[in-house]
Amino acid sequence: MTLFREIPDENGNLIYHINMDNFLKTGDRSDFIKILPNDTVIIQQKPLSYVLSNVGLINTFMSMLNLYLSIQINARRN
């Protein structure tokens, strides 16, 4: 997870990379950063999550391909 600050903090940092693994394993919140107004948090999507979120798109494409092939087969028979 990455946090982007609009205004640098007292240390001059604009970008923080936050590792959630330690929190998920131990529950330790000591590495957490206070989120301020206008901060932007980016959570990267895992590959499997990306595929699952696009299943509808893949299904639509396959349906259109199936329809196209069916039309082509029927046109050749006539």
N, C-alpha and C positions, 0 to 999 in steps of 0.2 A: 504494500500500500504506500502511496506517495502523497504527501501533503505539500501544497504550494501556498506560500504566503503572498498576499498582495503587498504588504509592507514588511521589510526585514525586521526580525526581532532584535533584541538587545545585543545578540552575538553576530548580527549581520546575515543570518541564515534566511534564505527564501524557500529552500526545498528541504524536506525531511523525508527520508526513507524509513518507513515503520515496518518492523518485522513482527508480525502477529504470531509467529510460531511459538515464541517463548510464552506469550500470554495464553495461547490455546493449550499448551502442554502443562503449564504450572499455575496459571491464574494470576501471575505477577503483573501488576499494572505499573511498575516503577518506570518503565520505558515509555509510557504514554506521554503525548504532547498535548497541551491544552489547545483546543481548536478555538480560533478567534473568528470574529465576523469577517466575511469575505475570504476566508481560507477555502481552498478547493482540495477535495480529497478524491484521489483516483485509485480505484480498486481494479487491478488487472484481472481480466477474465481468463479462466483456465480453458485449455483447448476443448475438453469434453463439454464444458458449459457452452462454449461457442457453437459447437456442432449441434447440441440439443436445442439451442435457441433458434437455430436455422433449419430445423427439421421441417417446418412448414414450407419453407422456400424450396427445399430439396423435394418434398412431396409434390408441390405444385409443378416443378420442373419435370418430374417423372410422369405425372399425369398428362402434361402437355405432350411429352415425347410419346407416350402410349397412344394418345389420341391421334397424333401425326402419323405414327406407324400404322394404326388401324385404318386411317383414311387412305394411306398409300396402298395397303394390301387390298382394300375393297376396290380401289380405282384400277388396279391391275387385273382383278377378276372380271371386271366389266369391260 
